[in-house]
Amino acid sequence: MPIDAATHELIGRDHPATLLRAEIARLIGSHGGLVLVTGEAGIGKTTLVTSAAREARRQGALVVGGACWDSGSAPGYWPWTQVIRALRRGAEPEEWAAAEEAAGASLAAILGETQVPDGDQAQQGNGQSPFLTVTPGGDEVPDAFRLYDAVTSALVALAQRRPVVIVIDDLHVADPASLRLLEFAAQQTWFERLLLIGTYRDTEVEPVDHPLRDLLSPLVAKATTITLTGLDEAGVAALMARTAGQEPPPDLVTEVHRRTGGNPFFVEQTARLWRSGGSATAIAPGIRDALLRRLSLLPRPVAELLPAAAVLGREFHRQVLAATVAAPVAHVDRLLELAVVAKLVVTKGGGEFAFAHDLVRETLYDSLADPRDLHAAVVIAADGLVAQGFDQRPGDARGNGGDQADPV
């Protein structure tokens, strides 16, 4: 790959890019639908969708987007507020006039512009917004259906004039109302020239206790889902070359691929460290922060179990881990299942598990204030299992640094 390759060139994403191009082609020629792009943080969801949006715009579509905000202070429907604002800016005046007319007098509720036209006031009889309902206690609350219908009608009006692509990023931190509106719009506009694209981190919403899991499930059932995984070694080599401005040696590529699992963000951060003269085996601060955030989302029992697994090595046996932490094997199995759902651990078969990539294990190991107690527990557990006839001892329990314990 030439070092001066175009900045926007997608690396290692031929298949998912082809799927998105097919969705855009169908949108231009017939009708749209709903596409969900999923994967862990840093895997390249936004990069892929941005490339597709650029192609859709090149073919004449009106493309806008919004992003969910991980903050308790974000107002309801925040990503949709961004979308409607962007549509108002990007549409031609006559297009926007048609959208407003189709919406039934006002998109004020979602735009935060609550002034109601005179005609609506007369119709309501009390100056109440057409998107508010008065409860028996006298409080005004949003009329969700009327709001959903107004937004959807505006989108359909625009889509009848030219294809429309709506992108909503980071659905894993959306407010519930925004997800319900997305589901409504997808269901009501299936045969319109409207393509709805959402991205989210499946690793964060798949645990059963996530508050948005039940709201995302109906969307997944309706959508074409594109799940991104790590780059292969060729992709890692190409991304390192583009990031560092020079071709990396093959042995370094193999090492970076093994340690990062091909996560593009991790590869880029590691390549920058290498370019600046640092060790490619160190953990860049941005990578550590991203992994610590993922680990912080785990249920507490899982978060307390995994450091012991990190001491055992990149690969470990469930029975050895259970003996190390003095817990029943069935209990450890249940916790490891949650770690697998979070895509931090993978199953190898025969009771064997492995960390998804070395950076996960290294981050966990480095989080231990003093790993010596766990190393001692591993020795005791291994000796006890051997005495019971278990023929597999733990593998590399050294961690990363040269000052860490020898293999058990």
C-alpha positions as CSV (number, residue, x, y, z in Angstrom):
1,M,0.0,0.0,0.0
2,P,1.5,3.4,-0.9
3,I,2.4,5.5,2.1
4,D,0.6,8.5,0.6
5,A,-2.7,6.7,0.3
6,A,-5.8,8.8,0.6
7,T,-6.7,9.7,4.2
8,H,-10.3,8.5,3.8
9,E,-9.4,5.1,2.3
10,L,-11.0,2.3,4.3
11,I,-8.6,-0.4,5.4
12,G,-9.7,-3.9,5.8
13,R,-13.4,-3.1,5.5
14,D,-14.2,-4.3,2.0
15,H,-17.2,-6.5,3.0
16,P,-19.0,-4.1,5.4
17,A,-18.4,-1.3,3.0
18,T,-19.9,-3.3,0.2
19,L,-23.0,-4.0,2.4
20,L,-23.5,-0.3,3.0
21,R,-23.0,0.6,-0.6
22,A,-25.7,-1.9,-1.5
23,E,-28.1,-0.2,1.0
24,I,-27.3,3.1,-0.6
25,A,-27.9,1.8,-4.1
26,R,-31.3,0.4,-3.0
27,L,-32.1,3.8,-1.4
28,I,-31.3,5.7,-4.6
29,G,-33.1,3.3,-6.8
30,S,-36.1,2.2,-4.7
31,H,-36.4,2.5,-0.9
32,G,-34.3,2.6,2.2
33,G,-34.5,0.9,5.6
34,L,-32.6,0.6,8.8
35,V,-28.9,-0.3,9.2
36,L,-27.2,-0.8,12.5
37,V,-23.3,-0.8,12.7
38,T,-22.0,-2.4,15.8
39,G,-18.7,-3.2,17.5
40,E,-16.5,-2.3,20.4
41,A,-15.1,1.2,21.0
42,G,-12.4,2.1,18.4
43,I,-13.4,-0.6,15.9
44,G,-14.2,1.9,13.1
45,K,-17.9,2.3,13.1
46,T,-17.9,6.0,12.6
47,T,-15.2,5.8,9.9
48,L,-17.2,3.2,7.9
49,V,-20.5,5.2,8.2
50,T,-18.8,8.4,7.3
51,S,-17.4,6.8,4.1
52,A,-20.9,5.6,3.2
53,A,-22.5,9.0,3.9
54,R,-19.9,10.6,1.6
55,E,-20.9,8.1,-1.2
56,A,-24.6,8.8,-0.6
57,R,-24.1,12.5,-0.8
58,R,-22.1,12.1,-4.0
59,Q,-25.2,10.3,-5.5
60,G,-27.5,13.2,-4.6
61,A,-28.9,12.2,-1.2
62,L,-29.5,14.6,1.6
63,V,-27.3,13.3,4.4
64,V,-27.5,14.5,8.0
65,G,-26.6,13.1,11.4
66,G,-26.8,13.4,15.1
67,A,-25.0,11.9,18.1
68,C,-26.2,10.7,21.4
69,W,-24.5,12.3,24.4
70,D,-23.5,10.3,27.5
71,S,-24.6,12.8,30.0
72,G,-27.5,13.0,32.4
73,S,-28.0,16.7,31.4
74,A,-28.8,15.9,27.8
75,P,-32.4,16.8,26.9
76,G,-34.8,14.1,25.6
77,Y,-34.6,13.5,21.8
78,W,-31.2,15.2,21.7
79,P,-29.9,13.3,18.6
80,W,-33.2,13.9,16.8
81,T,-32.9,17.6,17.7
82,Q,-29.6,17.6,15.9
83,V,-31.0,15.7,13.0
84,I,-34.0,18.1,12.5
85,R,-31.7,21.2,12.8
86,A,-29.4,19.7,10.2
87,L,-32.3,19.0,7.9
88,R,-33.5,22.5,8.2
89,R,-30.0,23.8,7.3
90,G,-29.4,21.3,4.5
91,A,-32.8,21.2,2.7
92,E,-33.8,23.6,0.0
93,P,-36.3,26.2,1.2
94,E,-39.2,24.6,-0.7
95,E,-38.2,21.2,0.7
96,W,-38.2,22.4,4.3
97,A,-41.5,24.2,3.7
98,A,-43.0,20.9,2.6
99,A,-41.6,19.1,5.6
100,E,-43.0,21.7,8.0
101,E,-46.4,21.4,6.3
102,A,-46.4,17.6,6.5
103,A,-45.4,17.7,10.2
104,G,-48.7,19.4,11.0
105,A,-47.7,23.0,11.8
106,S,-44.8,22.5,14.1
107,L,-41.6,20.6,14.8
108,A,-41.2,23.1,17.7
109,A,-41.2,20.4,20.5
110,I,-38.2,18.6,19.2
111,L,-36.4,21.8,18.2
112,G,-36.9,23.4,21.6
113,E,-39.0,26.1,20.0
114,T,-42.3,25.8,21.8
115,Q,-44.1,28.8,20.4
116,V,-47.3,27.6,18.9
117,P,-48.8,29.2,15.7
118,D,-52.1,31.2,16.2
119,G,-54.1,28.6,14.3
120,D,-53.0,25.9,16.6
121,Q,-53.8,27.9,19.7
122,A,-57.3,28.4,18.4
123,Q,-57.6,24.7,17.7
124,Q,-56.3,23.8,21.1
125,G,-58.4,26.4,22.8
126,N,-55.9,26.9,25.6
127,G,-52.6,27.8,23.9
128,Q,-51.2,24.4,24.7
129,S,-48.6,23.0,22.4
130,P,-50.0,20.4,19.9
131,F,-47.3,18.0,21.2
132,L,-48.3,18.3,24.9
133,T,-51.0,16.5,26.8
134,V,-52.4,17.7,30.1
135,T,-52.4,15.0,32.8
136,P,-55.2,14.8,35.4
137,G,-52.9,16.7,37.8
138,G,-52.6,19.6,35.3
139,D,-49.0,18.9,34.2
140,E,-48.1,19.1,30.5
141,V,-46.3,16.1,29.2
142,P,-45.1,15.3,25.6
143,D,-47.6,13.4,23.5
144,A,-45.1,10.8,22.2
145,F,-47.2,9.5,19.3
146,R,-48.0,12.9,17.9
147,L,-44.3,13.9,18.1
148,Y,-43.2,10.7,16.4
149,D,-45.8,11.1,13.7
150,A,-44.7,14.7,13.1
151,V,-41.0,13.9,12.8
152,T,-41.8,10.9,10.6
153,S,-44.1,12.9,8.3
154,A,-41.4,15.5,7.9
155,L,-38.8,12.9,6.9
156,V,-41.2,11.3,4.4
157,A,-42.0,14.7,2.8
158,L,-38.2,15.3,2.3
159,A,-37.7,11.7,1.1
160,Q,-40.3,12.2,-1.6
161,R,-38.2,14.9,-3.1
162,R,-34.8,13.2,-2.9
163,P,-33.2,10.3,-1.0
164,V,-32.5,11.0,2.6
165,V,-29.9,9.4,4.9
166,I,-30.1,9.9,8.7
167,V,-27.1,8.8,10.8
168,I,-27.4,8.6,14.6
169,D,-24.2,7.8,16.4
170,D,-23.6,6.1,19.8
171,L,-27.1,4.6,20.3
172,H,-25.7,2.8,23.4
173,V,-26.0,6.1,25.3
174,A,-29.3,7.3,23.7
175,D,-32.2,8.4,25.8
176,P,-35.1,5.9,25.7
177,A,-37.4,8.3,23.9
178,S,-34.9,8.7,21.0
179,L,-34.7,4.9,20.5
180,R,-38.5,4.7,20.5
181,L,-38.7,7.4,17.9
182,L,-36.1,5.6,15.8
183,E,-38.1,2.4,15.9
184,F,-41.3,4.3,15.0
185,A,-39.6,6.0,12.0
186,A,-38.1,2.8,10.8
187,Q,-41.4,1.0,10.9
188,Q,-43.4,3.8,9.3
189,T,-41.0,4.7,6.4
190,W,-39.8,1.3,5.2
191,F,-40.9,1.9,1.6
192,E,-39.8,5.5,1.4
193,R,-36.4,6.7,0.1
194,L,-35.2,7.1,3.7
195,L,-32.2,5.2,5.0
196,L,-31.7,5.3,8.8
197,I,-28.3,4.3,10.1
198,G,-27.4,3.8,13.7
199,T,-24.1,2.9,15.4
200,Y,-23.6,1.5,18.9
201,R,-21.2,-0.5,21.0
202,D,-22.8,-4.0,21.3
203,T,-20.2,-4.9,24.0
204,E,-21.9,-2.3,26.3
205,V,-25.6,-3.1,25.7
206,E,-25.6,-6.9,25.4
207,P,-25.4,-7.5,29.2
208,V,-28.8,-8.4,30.4
209,D,-29.0,-5.6,33.0
210,H,-28.3,-2.7,30.5
211,P,-31.2,-0.3,30.6
212,L,-31.4,0.1,26.8
213,R,-31.1,-3.6,25.9
214,D,-34.9,-4.1,25.6
215,L,-35.3,-0.9,23.5
216,L,-32.5,-1.9,21.1
217,S,-33.7,-5.5,20.6
218,P,-36.7,-4.4,18.4
219,L,-34.4,-2.3,16.3
220,V,-32.0,-5.2,15.8
221,A,-34.9,-7.4,14.7
222,K,-35.8,-4.9,11.9
223,A,-32.4,-3.9,10.8
224,T,-29.6,-5.0,8.6
225,T,-26.8,-5.4,11.2
226,I,-23.2,-5.0,10.3
227,T,-20.8,-6.1,13.1
228,L,-17.2,-4.9,12.8
229,T,-14.4,-7.0,14.2
230,G,-10.6,-6.5,14.3
231,L,-8.4,-6.1,11.3
232,D,-6.3,-9.0,10.0
233,E,-2.5,-8.7,9.9
234,A,-2.6,-7.2,6.4
235,G,-5.0,-4.5,7.6
236,V,-2.9,-3.8,10.7
237,A,0.2,-3.4,8.5
238,A,-1.6,-1.0,6.1
239,L,-3.0,1.1,9.0
240,M,0.4,1.2,10.8
241,A,2.0,2.3,7.5
242,R,-0.6,5.1,7.0
243,T,-0.4,6.3,10.6
244,A,3.4,6.2,11.0
245,G,4.4,7.2,7.5
246,Q,6.6,4.2,7.0
247,E,6.3,0.5,6.5
248,P,6.5,-1.5,9.8
249,P,8.6,-4.7,9.9
250,P,6.6,-7.9,9.6
251,D,7.5,-9.1,13.1
252,L,6.2,-5.8,14.6
253,V,3.0,-6.2,12.7
254,T,2.5,-9.7,14.1
255,E,3.1,-8.5,17.6
256,V,0.8,-5.4,17.3
257,H,-2.0,-7.6,15.8
258,R,-1.6,-10.1,18.6
259,R,-1.7,-7.4,21.3
260,T,-4.5,-5.2,19.9
261,G,-6.7,-7.8,18.3
262,G,-6.7,-5.6,15.2
263,N,-8.8,-2.8,16.9
264,P,-8.0,0.2,14.5
265,F,-7.9,2.7,17.4
266,F,-5.5,0.6,19.3
267,V,-3.4,0.0,16.2
268,E,-3.2,3.7,15.4
269,Q,-2.2,4.6,19.0
270,T,0.4,1.9,19.0
271,A,1.8,3.0,15.6
272,R,2.1,6.6,16.9
273,L,4.0,5.4,19.9
274,W,6.3,3.4,17.6
275,R,6.8,6.4,15.2
276,S,7.8,8.7,18.1
277,G,10.5,6.2,19.2
278,G,8.5,4.6,22.0
279,S,8.1,0.9,22.5
280,A,5.3,-0.7,20.6
281,T,4.8,-3.1,23.5
282,A,3.9,-0.3,25.9
283,I,0.2,0.6,26.4
284,A,-0.6,4.1,25.1
285,P,-2.6,6.3,27.5
286,G,-5.6,6.5,25.1
287,I,-5.7,2.7,24.9
288,R,-5.5,2.3,28.7
289,D,-8.3,4.8,29.2
290,A,-10.6,3.1,26.6
291,L,-10.0,-0.4,28.2
292,L,-10.5,0.9,31.8
293,R,-13.8,2.4,30.7
294,R,-14.9,-1.0,29.3
295,L,-13.8,-2.8,32.4
296,S,-15.6,-0.3,34.6
297,L,-18.9,-1.2,33.0
298,L,-18.6,-4.9,34.0
299,P,-20.6,-6.3,36.9
300,R,-18.5,-6.1,40.0
301,P,-18.0,-9.9,40.5
302,V,-16.7,-10.1,36.9
303,A,-14.4,-7.2,37.4
304,E,-13.0,-8.8,40.5
305,L,-12.5,-12.2,38.8
306,L,-10.6,-11.1,35.7
307,P,-7.4,-9.8,37.4
308,A,-6.9,-13.3,38.7
309,A,-7.3,-14.7,35.1
310,A,-4.8,-12.1,34.0
311,V,-2.3,-13.5,36.4
312,L,-2.8,-17.0,34.9
313,G,-1.9,-15.8,31.4
314,R,-3.4,-14.9,28.1
315,E,-5.1,-18.3,28.0
316,F,-6.4,-20.0,31.2
317,H,-8.6,-22.9,32.3
318,R,-11.8,-22.3,34.1
319,Q,-11.0,-25.0,36.7
320,V,-7.6,-23.4,37.5
321,L,-9.2,-20.0,37.8
322,A,-12.0,-21.3,40.1
323,A,-9.4,-22.9,42.3
324,T,-7.3,-19.7,42.4
325,V,-10.2,-17.6,43.6
326,A,-11.6,-20.4,45.8
327,A,-15.0,-20.3,44.1
328,P,-17.2,-23.0,42.6
329,V,-16.6,-23.8,39.0
330,A,-20.2,-23.2,38.1
331,H,-20.1,-19.7,39.6
332,V,-16.9,-18.9,37.7
333,D,-18.5,-20.2,34.5
334,R,-21.4,-17.7,34.9
335,L,-19.0,-14.8,35.4
336,L,-16.9,-15.8,32.4
337,E,-20.0,-15.9,30.3
338,L,-20.6,-12.3,31.1
339,A,-17.0,-11.5,30.2
340,V,-17.5,-13.3,26.8
341,V,-20.6,-11.2,26.2
342,A,-18.6,-8.1,26.8
343,K,-16.0,-9.4,24.3
344,L,-13.2,-9.2,26.7
345,V,-12.8,-13.0,26.9
346,V,-13.3,-15.7,24.2
347,T,-14.0,-19.4,24.6
348,K,-11.4,-21.9,23.3
349,G,-13.2,-25.1,24.1
350,G,-12.5,-27.8,26.6
351,G,-12.8,-25.4,29.6
352,E,-10.2,-23.1,28.1
353,F,-10.7,-19.3,27.8
354,A,-8.4,-16.5,26.5
355,F,-8.4,-12.8,26.6
356,A,-9.7,-11.1,23.5
357,H,-6.3,-9.6,23.1
358,D,-3.2,-9.0,25.2
359,L,-3.9,-5.4,25.9
360,V,-7.0,-6.4,28.0
361,R,-4.9,-8.8,30.0
362,E,-2.0,-6.3,30.4
363,T,-4.4,-3.6,31.6
364,L,-6.0,-5.9,34.1
365,Y,-2.6,-7.1,35.4
366,D,-1.3,-3.5,35.7
367,S,-4.3,-2.6,37.7
368,L,-3.2,-4.9,40.5
369,A,-1.5,-3.0,43.3
370,D,0.5,-6.1,44.4
371,P,0.0,-9.3,42.3
372,R,2.1,-11.5,44.6
373,D,-0.8,-12.8,46.6
374,L,-2.6,-13.9,43.4
375,H,0.6,-15.5,42.1
376,A,0.8,-17.4,45.4
377,A,-2.8,-18.4,45.1
378,V,-2.1,-19.8,41.6
379,V,0.7,-22.0,42.9
380,I,-1.5,-23.4,45.7
381,A,-4.4,-23.9,43.3
382,A,-2.2,-25.7,40.7
383,D,-0.6,-28.0,43.3
384,G,-4.1,-28.9,44.7
385,L,-5.5,-29.6,41.2
386,V,-2.5,-31.8,40.3
387,A,-3.0,-33.7,43.5
388,Q,-6.5,-34.3,42.4
389,G,-5.4,-35.7,39.1
390,F,-5.9,-32.5,37.0
391,D,-3.3,-32.7,34.3
392,Q,-3.2,-29.1,33.2
393,R,-1.1,-26.5,35.0
394,P,-1.6,-22.7,34.4
395,G,0.4,-21.2,31.6
396,D,2.4,-18.0,31.6
397,A,1.5,-16.1,34.8
398,R,4.2,-13.6,34.5
399,G,2.2,-10.7,33.1
400,N,4.2,-8.2,31.0
401,G,7.1,-6.8,32.9
402,G,10.4,-8.4,33.6
403,D,10.0,-7.7,37.3
404,Q,6.8,-9.8,37.5
405,A,6.7,-13.3,38.8
406,D,8.0,-16.3,36.9
407,P,5.7,-18.8,35.3
408,V,3.9,-21.0,37.8
